[in-house]
Amino acid sequence: MLRFHVVFLGLTFPGIRVEWAKSRARALRFTEEVQLLFEEMTRTLRHFEDKSAQWKLWGETGAWPEDKVVSSEWVEGHQAYAERQSAMYLDLRRHCADLWQDVPLHVTRMQAIIDNPSIAEPGEFDSSSSSKAKAKEARREARKV
């Protein structure tokens, strides 16, 4: 088994090897988590699209058991319900897509900071940063218009 030691000013620091291994493992977990995040986001959006299409199909074709059909009002009611469900799933998809539109930008920024920590700005990771909150609110308002 090979052993690596950091030598500085004639002193050996085997503990640094352990810290390096821990840091590398964290970086690899971060990369895996990012991949999982993007996959989950993609699957969630696809799920909402599929559910919307399913409800739309049910509303258009009247795909419910024949023995359940009581009257034309019943059919109209179920069609209206199916249309509302379809619209709800499309709205959920749009909402998630809007919320997640900046995620790739943030991930890219975090990867850049991992590669070069000196580029991190002071207070960049404070959740109470008022300038970030204002920018986020401005983006929300711009989307509504």
HELIX and SHEET records of a PDB file:
HELIX    1   1 PRO A   14  THR A   61  1                                  48    
HELIX    2   2 GLU A   66  LYS A   68  5                                   3    
HELIX    3   3 SER A   72  TRP A  100  1                                  29    
HELIX    4   4 VAL A  103  ASP A  115  1                                  13    
HELIX    5   5 PRO A  117  ILE A  119  5                                   3    
HELIX    6   6 SER A  130  LYS A  144  1                                  15    
SHEET    1   A 2 VAL A   6  PHE A   8  0                                        
SHEET    2   A 2 LEU A  11  PHE A  13 -1                                        
END                                                                             
